[in-house]
């Protein structure tokens, strides 16, 4: 491809800045990739035109180029992500107009489109077109909401403000998952004519909790216990996502990593069946061990035949 | 990637805060609304760059924008629908595809020959 920016823009070397700008605008209208998403030749030319205008559109750069201080290719901007690259994917569906194709469509709409594509007549003539001309469903509006982990487990209410200043209340059902989208029927933009209003689509992110993590409908947490509780067994209070604590029996002689399952203390989903809370034991020693504890440990070491790492030696 | 209004403005230098708010209000770009204000994802940012091109580089008047945007959105929707249709057709047996290809050749000039 020609790399002379004057030739690319189709202007003489003596052109004024105004003439360059005019030529550029005309070319942009002809070549913009978002207006011709499937035309690779126009996209390449558009890139070249952008680079050329980046050079000649700025008087100082143009002077340096004319003086040979910089070359025609030295000015390329970092690769831009064009709108059509997204609009061609599912993410672009958000900006669709009119009835959807495929997902969320009732059978009538589907057969209308295939009737158009294949020339068959499965529905009444022109029905789809009439529906579009007289009325149309309002657009869906998107919202994003971040909530606390515990709110997501227990359910809550939130209010968000729309671009026009109005606000809507959003009910978060108990057991909501991170990244889940709630559809509020009729809370989107108003319809055209007799058309129904669109929906509000609320994507909810859940902030992670410092203690609880979620795995399906189960809640996992680590429970610190002392050395004597591990040796002798104990009853320990454990917090749950519902806000109340339950008393848990730590069995005698428990090791770190042992898992205890609290039935029904996990997330209560919409279907009513609750997950479990899984408690991982972790034996924690005091920051500073005193001489009593050290004596005890020394005496125990002398007579105990405990070899927890025997397995490691055998397997390696 | 989710950007706040401030981050979008530093990402797209030629865009002013006033324009951004106006375009959101007009519905030309539809960010998600968070508790602390609008949140833009990469689709919104790419669309904002396109809006800048249309308004600034091509000097399109403001009142022409809804028409242009509707046409662009319809173009992309139709393109995606066509891609779906093409994928469905690609799953069809060879003889069905050959038949469709032959029919298309008689209707559409410049349709490529099949082997």
Interface residues (C-beta under 8 A of the other chain):
Chain A: X24 X25 X28 X29 X32 X34 X35 X37 X38 X80 X81 X82 X83 X84 X85 X86 X87 X88 X89 X90 X91 X92 X93 X94 X95 X96 X97 X98 X101 X102 X113 X117 X139 X141 X142 X143 X144 X145 X146 X158 X160 X161 X162 X163 X164 X189 X203
Chain B: X2 X24 X25 X27 X30 X31 X32 X33 X34 X35 X38 X39 X41 X42 X43 X46 X47 X49 X50 X53 X57 X58 X59 X70 X72 X73 X74 X75 X76 X77 X79 X80 X81 X83 X84 X85
